[in-house]
Amino acid sequence: MIRPHLSSLLAKSKVKLSIFGQSIEMTLPEIAQFIEEQAEGKLTDEEIRYLESLSAHGPKDYPSGIDSETRKFLRPMRNFGLILTIPRNVFLAQAVGIELSTFGRLYLRARLGVK
């Protein structure tokens, strides 16, 4: 009973983003739409599950490095700013872990508000 009302409120609430010294206000559905457009359509179910897993369980460790196939999977999410490498600012081939970025957390919150 409460969920539809909560979703309605979240859909109308605005978030202020500062990007490159400029501030804009967007609703959570607009943020979700923006990210999905940047992701050339919608993110795949597998990508969304991966992001949700990072949100629920924290960073994912790759102590032996990230193999080529996994790098292909992660690259779009990294390019969209949804995930970060550990250590920061290294190529995926050099990373030993992946964590959810602030933008990734915001996307997941926006996605929940849109459902």
DRENTORKOL-3810 file (N, C-alpha, C; in nm, 4 decimals):
REM DRENTORKOL-3810
@n.u->0.0816; n.v->-0.1182; n.w->0.0000; ca.u->0.0000; ca.v->0.0000; ca.w->0.0000; c.u->0.0870; c.v->0.1261; c.w->0.0000
@n.u->0.1960; n.v->0.1239; n.w->0.0749; ca.u->0.2826; ca.v->0.2407; ca.w->0.0861; c.u->0.3751; c.v->0.2530; c.w->-0.0338
@n.u->0.4161; n.v->0.1407; n.w->-0.0901; ca.u->0.5146; ca.v->0.1422; ca.w->-0.1987; c.u->0.4752; c.v->0.2315; c.w->-0.3173
@n.u->0.3485; n.v->0.2240; n.w->-0.3677; ca.u->0.3146; ca.v->0.3125; ca.w->-0.4802; c.u->0.3283; c.v->0.4609; c.w->-0.4455
@n.u->0.2922; n.v->0.4967; n.w->-0.3215; ca.u->0.3038; ca.v->0.6359; ca.w->-0.2805; c.u->0.4501; c.v->0.6772; c.w->-0.2673
@n.u->0.5314; n.v->0.5876; n.w->-0.2116; ca.u->0.6741; ca.v->0.6150; ca.w->-0.1975; c.u->0.7391; c.v->0.6285; c.w->-0.3348
@n.u->0.7063; n.v->0.5383; n.w->-0.4272; ca.u->0.7607; ca.v->0.5467; ca.w->-0.5634; c.u->0.7207; c.v->0.6770; c.w->-0.6301
@n.u->0.5967; n.v->0.7192; n.w->-0.6073; ca.u->0.5490; ca.v->0.8447; ca.w->-0.6657; c.u->0.6284; c.v->0.9629; c.w->-0.6117
@n.u->0.6536; n.v->0.9630; n.w->-0.4810; ca.u->0.7320; ca.v->1.0711; ca.w->-0.4200; c.u->0.8750; c.v->1.0721; c.w->-0.4719
@n.u->0.9380; n.v->0.9541; n.w->-0.4794; ca.u->1.0759; ca.v->0.9451; ca.w->-0.5279; c.u->1.0863; c.v->0.9892; c.w->-0.6734
@n.u->0.9857; n.v->0.9569; n.w->-0.7529; ca.u->0.9890; ca.v->0.9935; ca.w->-0.8941; c.u->0.9863; c.v->1.1441; c.w->-0.9133
@n.u->0.9274; n.v->1.2165; n.w->-0.8188; ca.u->0.9166; ca.v->1.3616; ca.w->-0.8309; c.u->1.0299; c.v->1.4358; c.w->-0.7613
@n.u->1.1001; n.v->1.3680; n.w->-0.6689; ca.u->1.2062; ca.v->1.4365; ca.w->-0.5960; c.u->1.3230; c.v->1.4660; c.w->-0.6889
@n.u->1.3913; n.v->1.5743; n.w->-0.6618; ca.u->1.5028; ca.v->1.6171; ca.w->-0.7472; c.u->1.6350; c.v->1.5957; c.w->-0.6743
@n.u->1.7348; n.v->1.5656; n.w->-0.7537; ca.u->1.8701; ca.v->1.5478; ca.w->-0.7040; c.u->1.9555; c.v->1.6519; c.w->-0.7742
@n.u->2.0390; n.v->1.7201; n.w->-0.6978; ca.u->2.1272; ca.v->1.8210; ca.w->-0.7560; c.u->2.2634; c.v->1.7569; c.w->-0.7825
@n.u->2.3063; n.v->1.7629; n.w->-0.9081; ca.u->2.4341; ca.v->1.7071; ca.w->-0.9483; c.u->2.5283; c.v->1.8190; c.w->-0.9892
@n.u->2.6521; n.v->1.8070; n.w->-0.9472; ca.u->2.7548; ca.v->1.9009; ca.w->-0.9925; c.u->2.8523; c.v->1.8244; c.w->-1.0789
@n.u->2.8602; n.v->1.8644; n.w->-1.2057; ca.u->2.9479; ca.v->1.7978; ca.w->-1.3015; c.u->3.0315; c.v->1.9035; c.w->-1.3709
@n.u->3.1619; n.v->1.8895; n.w->-1.3618; ca.u->3.2546; ca.v->1.9819; ca.w->-1.4271; c.u->3.2243; c.v->2.1271; c.w->-1.3895
@n.u->3.1932; n.v->2.1500; n.w->-1.2620; ca.u->3.1697; ca.v->2.2853; ca.w->-1.2134; c.u->3.0313; c.v->2.3401; c.w->-1.2422
@n.u->2.9466; n.v->2.2627; n.w->-1.3093; ca.u->2.8103; ca.v->2.3047; ca.w->-1.3390; c.u->2.7134; c.v->2.2213; c.w->-1.2561
@n.u->2.6081; n.v->2.2848; n.w->-1.2045; ca.u->2.5077; ca.v->2.2137; ca.w->-1.1265; c.u->2.3779; c.v->2.2022; c.w->-1.2051
@n.u->2.3182; n.v->2.0841; n.w->-1.1970; ca.u->2.1870; ca.v->2.0635; ca.w->-1.2583; c.u->2.1001; c.v->1.9866; c.w->-1.1596
@n.u->1.9698; n.v->2.0035; n.w->-1.1719; ca.u->1.8762; ca.v->1.9262; ca.w->-1.0916; c.u->1.8027; c.v->1.8307; c.w->-1.1830
@n.u->1.7925; n.v->1.7059; n.w->-1.1400; ca.u->1.7241; ca.v->1.6037; ca.w->-1.2190; c.u->1.6404; c.v->1.5193; c.w->-1.1251
@n.u->1.5326; n.v->1.4627; n.w->-1.1775; ca.u->1.4554; ca.v->1.3663; ca.w->-1.1005; c.u->1.5233; c.v->1.2303; c.w->-1.1131
@n.u->1.4911; n.v->1.1398; n.w->-1.0228; ca.u->1.5509; ca.v->1.0067; ca.w->-1.0296; c.u->1.5176; c.v->0.9364; c.w->-1.1616
@n.u->1.3933; n.v->0.9435; n.w->-1.2121; ca.u->1.3686; ca.v->0.8814; ca.w->-1.3430; c.u->1.4520; c.v->0.9434; c.w->-1.4549
@n.u->1.4757; n.v->1.0740; n.w->-1.4485; ca.u->1.5599; ca.v->1.1376; ca.w->-1.5498; c.u->1.7031; c.v->1.0873; c.w->-1.5416
@n.u->1.7516; n.v->1.0653; n.w->-1.4200; ca.u->1.8872; ca.v->1.0121; ca.w->-1.4023; c.u->1.8961; c.v->0.8724; c.w->-1.4609
@n.u->1.7967; n.v->0.7871; n.w->-1.4310; ca.u->1.7964; ca.v->0.6512; ca.w->-1.4846; c.u->1.7926; c.v->0.6542; c.w->-1.6373
@n.u->1.7092; n.v->0.7418; n.w->-1.6941; ca.u->1.6994; ca.v->0.7531; ca.w->-1.8390; c.u->1.8313; c.v->0.8020; c.w->-1.8993
@n.u->1.8936; n.v->0.8996; n.w->-1.8356; ca.u->2.0218; ca.v->0.9526; ca.w->-1.8831; c.u->2.1273; c.v->0.8422; c.w->-1.8888
@n.u->2.1365; n.v->0.7647; n.w->-1.7807; ca.u->2.2368; ca.v->0.6582; ca.w->-1.7753; c.u->2.2075; c.v->0.5530; c.w->-1.8812
@n.u->2.0803; n.v->0.5159; n.w->-1.8955; ca.u->2.0464; ca.v->0.4141; ca.w->-1.9940; c.u->2.0724; c.v->0.4624; c.w->-2.1365
@n.u->2.0483; n.v->0.5908; n.w->-2.1625; ca.u->2.0808; ca.v->0.6451; ca.w->-2.2949; c.u->2.2302; c.v->0.6408; c.w->-2.3202
@n.u->2.3091; n.v->0.6741; n.w->-2.2185; ca.u->2.4536; ca.v->0.6693; ca.w->-2.2328; c.u->2.5007; c.v->0.5256; c.w->-2.2523
@n.u->2.4245; n.v->0.4324; n.w->-2.1985; ca.u->2.4587; ca.v->0.2905; ca.w->-2.2099; c.u->2.4029; c.v->0.2296; c.w->-2.3384
@n.u->2.3722; n.v->0.3167; n.w->-2.4360; ca.u->2.3231; ca.v->0.2719; ca.w->-2.5663; c.u->2.1985; c.v->0.1853; c.w->-2.5520
@n.u->2.1019; n.v->0.2366; n.w->-2.4831; ca.u->1.9786; ca.v->0.1626; ca.w->-2.4568; c.u->1.9746; c.v->0.1294; c.w->-2.3102
@n.u->1.9243; n.v->0.0162; n.w->-2.2774; ca.u->1.9173; ca.v->-0.0252; ca.w->-2.1377; c.u->2.0367; c.v->-0.1129; c.w->-2.1029
@n.u->2.0746; n.v->-0.1070; n.w->-1.9772; ca.u->2.1767; ca.v->-0.1993; ca.w->-1.9298; c.u->2.1173; c.v->-0.3396; c.w->-1.9319
@n.u->2.2006; n.v->-0.4386; n.w->-1.9544; ca.u->2.1519; ca.v->-0.5767; ca.w->-1.9561; c.u->2.1149; c.v->-0.6197; c.w->-1.8147
@n.u->2.0334; n.v->-0.7230; n.w->-1.8056; ca.u->1.9965; ca.v->-0.7780; ca.w->-1.6746; c.u->2.1210; c.v->-0.8234; c.w->-1.5992
@n.u->2.2158; n.v->-0.8811; n.w->-1.6721; ca.u->2.3402; ca.v->-0.9273; ca.w->-1.6097; c.u->2.4195; c.v->-0.8100; c.w->-1.5517
@n.u->2.4266; n.v->-0.6993; n.w->-1.6244; ca.u->2.4971; ca.v->-0.5805; ca.w->-1.5744; c.u->2.4270; c.v->-0.5238; c.w->-1.4506
@n.u->2.2957; n.v->-0.5185; n.w->-1.4547; ca.u->2.2197; ca.v->-0.4665; ca.w->-1.3405; c.u->2.2399; c.v->-0.5568; c.w->-1.2179
@n.u->2.2371; n.v->-0.6886; n.w->-1.2390; ca.u->2.2613; ca.v->-0.7819; ca.w->-1.1269; c.u->2.4011; c.v->-0.7616; c.w->-1.0687
@n.u->2.4987; n.v->-0.7376; n.w->-1.1553; ca.u->2.6358; ca.v->-0.7146; ca.w->-1.1089; c.u->2.6412; c.v->-0.5880; c.w->-1.0227
@n.u->2.5780; n.v->-0.4805; n.w->-1.0696; ca.u->2.5746; ca.v->-0.3557; ca.w->-0.9928; c.u->2.5026; c.v->-0.3762; c.w->-0.8597
@n.u->2.3913; n.v->-0.4471; n.w->-0.8628; ca.u->2.3170; ca.v->-0.4747; ca.w->-0.7392; c.u->2.3995; c.v->-0.5576; c.w->-0.6417
@n.u->2.4774; n.v->-0.6508; n.w->-0.6950; ca.u->2.5652; ca.v->-0.7322; ca.w->-0.6109; c.u->2.6717; c.v->-0.6456; c.w->-0.5438
@n.u->2.7299; n.v->-0.5523; n.w->-0.6200; ca.u->2.8280; ca.v->-0.4605; ca.w->-0.5610; c.u->2.7636; c.v->-0.3759; c.w->-0.4518
@n.u->2.6401; n.v->-0.3352; n.w->-0.4745; ca.u->2.5690; ca.v->-0.2539; ca.w->-0.3764; c.u->2.5424; c.v->-0.3333; c.w->-0.2488
@n.u->2.5010; n.v->-0.4580; n.w->-0.2650; ca.u->2.4649; ca.v->-0.5410; ca.w->-0.1500; c.u->2.5858; c.v->-0.5964; c.w->-0.0750
@n.u->2.6910; n.v->-0.6328; n.w->-0.1498; ca.u->2.8033; ca.v->-0.7053; ca.w->-0.0882; c.u->2.9345; c.v->-0.6284; c.w->-0.0845
@n.u->2.9369; n.v->-0.5111; n.w->-0.1432; ca.u->3.0593; ca.v->-0.4325; ca.w->-0.1436; c.u->3.1492; c.v->-0.4692; c.w->-0.2602
@n.u->3.2720; n.v->-0.4179; n.w->-0.2586; ca.u->3.3649; ca.v->-0.4396; ca.w->-0.3702; c.u->3.3869; c.v->-0.5868; c.w->-0.4010
@n.u->3.4096; n.v->-0.6161; n.w->-0.5286; ca.u->3.4408; ca.v->-0.7526; ca.w->-0.5714; c.u->3.5910; c.v->-0.7605; c.w->-0.5964
@n.u->3.6524; n.v->-0.8575; n.w->-0.5324; ca.u->3.7971; ca.v->-0.8752; ca.w->-0.5448; c.u->3.8314; c.v->-0.9667; c.w->-0.6616
@n.u->3.9371; n.v->-0.9315; n.w->-0.7296; ca.u->3.9947; ca.v->-1.0120; ca.w->-0.8368; c.u->4.1440; c.v->-1.0220; c.w->-0.8060
@n.u->4.1813; n.v->-1.0998; n.w->-0.7031; ca.u->4.3212; ca.v->-1.1025; ca.w->-0.6589; c.u->4.4197; c.v->-1.1492; c.w->-0.7662
@n.u->4.3749; n.v->-1.2294; n.w->-0.8601; ca.u->4.4632; ca.v->-1.2764; ca.w->-0.9681; c.u->4.4508; c.v->-1.1892; c.w->-1.0925
@n.u->4.3794; n.v->-1.0785; n.w->-1.0809; ca.u->4.3568; ca.v->-0.9915; ca.w->-1.1955; c.u->4.2249; c.v->-1.0244; c.w->-1.2640
@n.u->4.1851; n.v->-0.9395; n.w->-1.3553; ca.u->4.0582; ca.v->-0.9566; ca.w->-1.4252; c.u->4.0859; c.v->-1.0146; c.w->-1.5634
@n.u->4.0260; n.v->-1.1306; n.w->-1.5908; ca.u->4.0510; ca.v->-1.1960; ca.w->-1.7203; c.u->3.9858; c.v->-1.1177; c.w->-1.8340
@n.u->4.0258; n.v->-1.1501; n.w->-1.9541; ca.u->3.9843; ca.v->-1.0781; ca.w->-2.0743; c.u->3.8324; c.v->-1.0749; c.w->-2.0915
@n.u->3.7663; n.v->-1.1874; n.w->-2.0714; ca.u->3.6211; ca.v->-1.1945; ca.w->-2.0894; c.u->3.5490; c.v->-1.1072; c.w->-1.9865
@n.u->3.5954; n.v->-1.1076; n.w->-1.8637; ca.u->3.5351; ca.v->-1.0248; ca.w->-1.7594; c.u->3.5603; c.v->-0.8772; c.w->-1.7868
@n.u->3.6777; n.v->-0.8448; n.w->-1.8393; ca.u->3.7065; ca.v->-0.7048; ca.w->-1.8747; c.u->3.6094; c.v->-0.6544; c.w->-1.9802
@n.u->3.5782; n.v->-0.7396; n.w->-2.0799; ca.u->3.4806; ca.v->-0.7020; ca.w->-2.1834; c.u->3.3450; c.v->-0.6712; c.w->-2.1205
@n.u->3.3069; n.v->-0.7519; n.w->-2.0214; ca.u->3.1791; ca.v->-0.7326; ca.w->-1.9524; c.u->3.1796; c.v->-0.6035; c.w->-1.8696
@n.u->3.2893; n.v->-0.5755; n.w->-1.8014; ca.u->3.2973; ca.v->-0.4606; ca.w->-1.7110; c.u->3.3206; c.v->-0.3277; c.w->-1.7823
@n.u->3.3852; n.v->-0.3321; n.w->-1.8971; ca.u->3.4263; ca.v->-0.2086; ca.w->-1.9655; c.u->3.3116; c.v->-0.1092; c.w->-1.9868
@n.u->3.1956; n.v->-0.1492; n.w->-2.0383; ca.u->3.0884; ca.v->-0.0503; ca.w->-2.0565; c.u->3.0451; c.v->0.0146; c.w->-1.9250
@n.u->3.0343; n.v->-0.0635; n.w->-1.8186; ca.u->2.9933; ca.v->-0.0073; ca.w->-1.6889; c.u->3.0982; c.v->0.0897; c.w->-1.6366
@n.u->3.2249; n.v->0.0565; n.w->-1.6585; ca.u->3.3323; ca.v->0.1471; ca.w->-1.6193; c.u->3.3287; c.v->0.2740; c.w->-1.7035
@n.u->3.3083; n.v->0.2586; n.w->-1.8339; ca.u->3.3045; ca.v->0.3745; ca.w->-1.9226; c.u->3.1879; c.v->0.4679; c.w->-1.8914
@n.u->3.0770; n.v->0.4133; n.w->-1.8428; ca.u->2.9614; ca.v->0.4953; ca.w->-1.8061; c.u->2.9764; c.v->0.5548; c.w->-1.6672
@n.u->3.0844; n.v->0.5200; n.w->-1.5960; ca.u->3.1081; ca.v->0.5754; ca.w->-1.4628; c.u->3.0301; c.v->0.5066; c.w->-1.3532
@n.u->2.9796; n.v->0.3862; n.w->-1.3784; ca.u->2.8991; ca.v->0.3153; ca.w->-1.2790; c.u->2.9852; c.v->0.2352; c.w->-1.1818
@n.u->3.1052; n.v->0.1998; n.w->-1.2238; ca.u->3.1972; ca.v->0.1245; ca.w->-1.1379; c.u->3.3344; c.v->0.1908; c.w->-1.1408
@n.u->3.4128; n.v->0.1593; n.w->-1.0390; ca.u->3.5495; ca.v->0.2110; ca.w->-1.0267; c.u->3.6456; c.v->0.0941; c.w->-1.0081
@n.u->3.7664; n.v->0.1107; n.w->-1.0553; ca.u->3.8687; ca.v->0.0085; ca.w->-1.0350; c.u->3.9349; c.v->0.0271; c.w->-0.8993
@n.u->3.9876; n.v->-0.0820; n.w->-0.8477; ca.u->4.0705; ca.v->-0.0799; ca.w->-0.7273; c.u->4.2042; c.v->-0.1373; c.w->-0.7702
@n.u->4.3145; n.v->-0.0641; n.w->-0.7603; ca.u->4.3235; ca.v->0.0766; ca.w->-0.7217; c.u->4.2606; c.v->0.1665; c.w->-0.8290
@n.u->4.2364; n.v->0.2875; n.w->-0.7884; ca.u->4.1699; ca.v->0.3832; ca.w->-0.8775; c.u->4.2585; c.v->0.4212; c.w->-0.9950
@n.u->4.1903; n.v->0.4590; n.w->-1.1034; ca.u->4.2555; ca.v->0.5142; ca.w->-1.2225; c.u->4.3584; c.v->0.4219; c.w->-1.2865
@n.u->4.3309; n.v->0.2920; n.w->-1.2814; ca.u->4.4160; ca.v->0.1974; ca.w->-1.3553; c.u->4.3307; c.v->0.1305; c.w->-1.4616
@n.u->4.3955; n.v->0.0723; n.w->-1.5601; ca.u->4.3235; ca.v->-0.0047; ca.w->-1.6607; c.u->4.2616; c.v->-0.1272; c.w->-1.5948
@n.u->4.1539; n.v->-0.1797; n.w->-1.6529; ca.u->4.0894; ca.v->-0.2988; ca.w->-1.5976; c.u->4.1877; c.v->-0.4155; c.w->-1.5856
@n.u->4.2804; n.v->-0.4257; n.w->-1.6792; ca.u->4.3785; ca.v->-0.5344; ca.w->-1.6746; c.u->4.4703; c.v->-0.5242; c.w->-1.5529
@n.u->4.4835; n.v->-0.4049; n.w->-1.4957; ca.u->4.5698; ca.v->-0.3840; ca.w->-1.3798; c.u->4.4926; c.v->-0.3856; c.w->-1.2480
@n.u->4.3609; n.v->-0.3865; n.w->-1.2543; ca.u->4.2787; ca.v->-0.3786; ca.w->-1.1331; c.u->4.2788; c.v->-0.5106; c.w->-1.0567
@n.u->4.2677; n.v->-0.4994; n.w->-0.9254; ca.u->4.2547; ca.v->-0.6177; ca.w->-0.8395; c.u->4.1177; c.v->-0.6198; c.w->-0.7726
@n.u->4.0329; n.v->-0.5241; n.w->-0.8084; ca.u->3.8986; ca.v->-0.5199; ca.w->-0.7537; c.u->3.8143; c.v->-0.4169; c.w->-0.8271
@n.u->3.6832; n.v->-0.4291; n.w->-0.8057; ca.u->3.5852; ca.v->-0.3374; ca.w->-0.8642; c.u->3.4897; c.v->-0.2957; c.w->-0.7538
@n.u->3.4557; n.v->-0.1652; n.w->-0.7529; ca.u->3.3563; ca.v->-0.1183; ca.w->-0.6574; c.u->3.2549; c.v->-0.0299; c.w->-0.7290
@n.u->3.1403; n.v->-0.0155; n.w->-0.6666; ca.u->3.0336; ca.v->0.0676; ca.w->-0.7207; c.u->3.0697; c.v->0.2141; c.w->-0.7009
@n.u->3.0518; n.v->0.2944; n.w->-0.8041; ca.u->3.0801; ca.v->0.4377; ca.w->-0.7921; c.u->2.9585; c.v->0.5085; c.w->-0.7326
@n.u->2.9760; n.v->0.6331; n.w->-0.6963; ca.u->2.8637; ca.v->0.7128; ca.w->-0.6472; c.u->2.7564; c.v->0.7212; c.w->-0.7544
@n.u->2.7969; n.v->0.7373; n.w->-0.8795; ca.u->2.7026; ca.v->0.7437; ca.w->-0.9900; c.u->2.6285; c.v->0.6109; c.w->-1.0041
@n.u->2.6976; n.v->0.5002; n.w->-0.9818; ca.u->2.6344; ca.v->0.3679; ca.w->-0.9859; c.u->2.5306; c.v->0.3527; c.w->-0.8764
@n.u->2.5634; n.v->0.3985; n.w->-0.7562; ca.u->2.4663; ca.v->0.3932; ca.w->-0.6457; c.u->2.3447; c.v->0.4793; c.w->-0.6773
@n.u->2.3700; n.v->0.5967; n.w->-0.7340; ca.u->2.2608; ca.v->0.6862; ca.w->-0.7706; c.u->2.1732; c.v->0.6220; c.w->-0.8778
@n.u->2.2350; n.v->0.5552; n.w->-0.9745; ca.u->2.1580; ca.v->0.4865; ca.w->-1.0781; c.u->2.0681; c.v->0.3803; c.w->-1.0165
@n.u->2.1211; n.v->0.3005; n.w->-0.9243; ca.u->2.0396; ca.v->0.1955; ca.w->-0.8623; c.u->1.9243; c.v->0.2557; c.w->-0.7824
@n.u->1.9492; n.v->0.3642; n.w->-0.7121; ca.u->1.8410; ca.v->0.4320; ca.w->-0.6398; c.u->1.7365; c.v->0.4839; c.w->-0.7373
@n.u->1.7814; n.v->0.5424; n.w->-0.8483; ca.u->1.6890; ca.v->0.5940; ca.w->-0.9487; c.u->1.6074; c.v->0.4803; c.w->-1.0084
@n.u->1.6728; n.v->0.3708; n.w->-1.0329; ca.u->1.6048; ca.v->0.2549; ca.w->-1.0916; c.u->1.4954; c.v->0.2029; c.w->-0.9991
@n.u->1.5224; n.v->0.2010; n.w->-0.8692; ca.u->1.4213; ca.v->0.1574; ca.w->-0.7731; c.u->1.3025; c.v->0.2528; c.w->-0.7727
@n.u->1.3305; n.v->0.3810; n.w->-0.7870; ca.u->1.2237; ca.v->0.4802; ca.w->-0.7878; c.u->1.1379; c.v->0.4741; c.w->-0.9125
@n.u->1.1925; n.v->0.4175; n.w->-1.0199; ca.u->1.1213; ca.v->0.4133; ca.w->-1.1473; c.u->1.0326; c.v->0.2892; c.w->-1.1564
@n.u->1.0681; n.v->0.1825; n.w->-1.0872; ca.u->0.9942; ca.v->0.0558; ca.w->-1.0957; c.u->0.8494; c.v->0.0715; c.w->-1.0591
END
